[in-house]
Amino acid sequence: MNLTITIDDEILKRARIRALTQDTSVNAVLRDFLESYAGSDAETAARNRLAALARTSTASSGPDGRTWTRDDFYVDRLSPVSVHEPE
C-alpha cells in the first residue's frame, strides 16, 4: 500500500542525511516507525488477552476491602527529615 504525506522540505532533507549516515532510507525509517506504532500481531493479541483476563477476574481486596492508603507506603518519604548538624 502506498501512503502520501506532506513534510517540510528542511525536515525531509535532514531526515535523508541522517538516514544516509545510518545506511538506510527515510522510507525504511517511516515503515519501521509505523510497524512499531501499530504494534505487532503478537503484542496486540497479548493486550487483548490481558484485557479479557481483567474483565473476567474475580480478584478483590478481600472481604473488608482495601485497608491501606497510598500514604501508608510512603510514610518514610512523607515524614519530615531531621537534619543533624555536626557539633
N, C-alpha and C positions, 0 to 999 in steps of 0.2 A: 504494500500500500504506500502511496506517496503522500507527503504532507508538505504544504507550503506555509512558511512562516515569514514574518517581517522582522528583520533585525537591523539595528542601526549599523551603518557601514563601518564605523570605527570599532564597534564591538566585534563585528564579524572579522575584521582584519586582525584584531588582537587574538581572537579565538583561533584563526587559521595559523597564525605564527606559533601560538602555544601548542596547537595540535601537531604542527611540524616538528617542534622540539621533542615531542613525546612519540614521534614516529606513528602518528595516527591521523585521522581526518576529523573535521568538525562533524560530519555526518555520523561517524562511528561514535564520537563522544555523545552526541544527542541521542543516538539509538541506545547506547549503554545507559544513559541517564533515564530515558523513558522506560526501559526494561526494569530498572531499579525502582523508579517511581511507581510503576504499575504493580510491582510485586510479582514474584514468580507464582506459578500454579501451586507449588508446594507450600509457600507462605500463605497464600490465600486459603488453601484447604486447612492449614493448621489454625489460622484465625477463625475460620468457620467452625471447626471442631471445638475450639476453646469457647466460643460464644454459645454453642449448643450445650456444652457442659455447664456453663454458668447459668443458663436458663433453666436447666433441669436439676441443678444442685439442691440438695436438702441441707447443706451446711448452715449452721447458725452460730450465734454467740452463746448458746446454752439456754437453759430454762429461765434464767434471770436476766438474760440479755447481756449487753456489754457492761462490765463492772469497772472498767478503767477509762481514763481520759487520755487524750493525747499528751497533756501536760505531765501525766504520771511518767511517761517515758523520757521526758526532757527535764525532769526536776533538777538534775545536776546543772544543766545548762541555763535554766531559768533562775536558779538561786544566785543571789549576789555573790560576786567573787571577792574574797578577802585578800587584800594585798599586804604582805608583810614587808616592811621596810627594814633594811639592815640596821643593826644597832651601832 
